[in-house]
Amino acid sequence: MTTHLMAKSRLAIAALAALAGALATSATWAQNFPITSGQRQTATAVAQKGVPLSELAANAPDRYTVKSGDTLWGISSLFLKSPWRWPELWGMNLDEIKNPHRIYPGQILILERANGVATLKLANPVGESAAAPETVRVSPRTRYETLPDFALPTLRTSVIEAFLAEPMIVDAAGLSAAARIVATQEERVLLARGDRAYARGTESPLLDNQNREQLFRVFRNATPLKDPGTGEILAYEAQYVGKATLARGESTTDVNGPEGSTLSAVVPATIDIISAKEEMRVGDRLLPEPPKQFASYTPRAPEGRIAGRIVSVYGSTSIVNASQNQVVAINLGKRDGIESGHVLAIQKDGARIVDKSDPTKPLMKLPDERNGLLMVFSTYERVSYALILEIIDGVRVGDRLINPR
């Protein structure tokens, strides 16, 4: 009987493993990042001829076991000089890796070099671990567990997840039209989570939509983002302080006036504070919570020629230097063809020095040098936010951005 149960348990484990594999490839459970036709064409070309050894990273390993926490960007950096050229890494093993976004911990990647080119082989099947499944004794009752997606992400989104919920980019018209908090209960000066307040629309009243919950981001101190070259205001970056939900819409009512007259009075909308990064106050502004969008952070080089500048370091107007894994605003946006996932090279301005070896002491400007890489993850019309992925020296506001080579 024990043997029979153990045999059944093996079958059950195998069935669950198959189910997990099926769920991992479904749109519901998996990160189905898009693969463009250009990326697939690049991968197909590499699959036919391999990658030149000159394109491999200097210390590319002959064998690598994928670990939990790895990213597509990180693995590409191990094998290639240019990690944003990950379609070439995919093409090195196109036969076994049908989707480059579905690489799993436990898989073993083997680098083979022959005839001046490199290819990549997979030592074990997709989704399988090197370890054999252990025997589990099961009792006759129902068990269920959510099956997580173990496939590797393109990059660690944890460094930008909090940021995605915070910043608000608005233009001058959007800023002037934003609703505002006009009063609090019991004349409180500061508001926190769980408090109730009252707000009014600026150009139109805040009206209740009975069909869905209406969420607002609360902000203050909208900071102008200026182009480092021209000084033009590209947009306004609003300081996020919390989130509120609309409990009742704005309306009007009649009230008693002097000498028995009747006056029309505004009844402001009622809002409830549901989260607070900082304490809120009268005068703070509200903007509708933007719809959640599925974003692809697949790193790739822009197709057209790019020339831009770093506008600011997110979090403080006084900070002018940024380091790795910090977020910066750039003066390129949707109007410039910038998309989430675009990788740009950061150029450090060459120093201006005097040639002391020349009797005439001429002024020299040293060539600009690449100082790192950043990747765009959030785009607006005239500005975008980007994450600094690699850095050699400190990145400064005003540093130039060009296509990666």
Buried (B, 14 or more C-beta within 10 A) or exposed (E): EEEEBEEEBBEEBEEBBEEBBEBBBEEEBBBBBEBEEEBBEBBEBBBEEBBEEEBBBEEBEEEBBBEEEBBBBBBBBBBBBBBBBBBBBBBBBBEEBEBBBBBBBBBEBBBEBEEEBBBBBBEBEBBBEEEEEEEEEEEEEEEEEEBEBBBBBBBBBEBBEEBBBBBBBBBEEBBEBBBBBBEBEEEBEEBEBEBBBBBBBBEEBBBBEEEEEBBBBBBBEBEBBBBBEEEEEBBBBBBBBBBBBBBBBBBEEEEEEEEEEEEEEEBBBBBBBEBBBBBBBBEBBBBEBEEEEEBBBBBBBBEEEBEBBBBBBBBEBEEBEBEBEBBBBBBBBEEBBBBBBBBBBBBBBEEEEEEEEEEEEEEEEEEEEBBBBBBBBBBBEBBBBBBBBBBEEEBBBEBBBBBBE
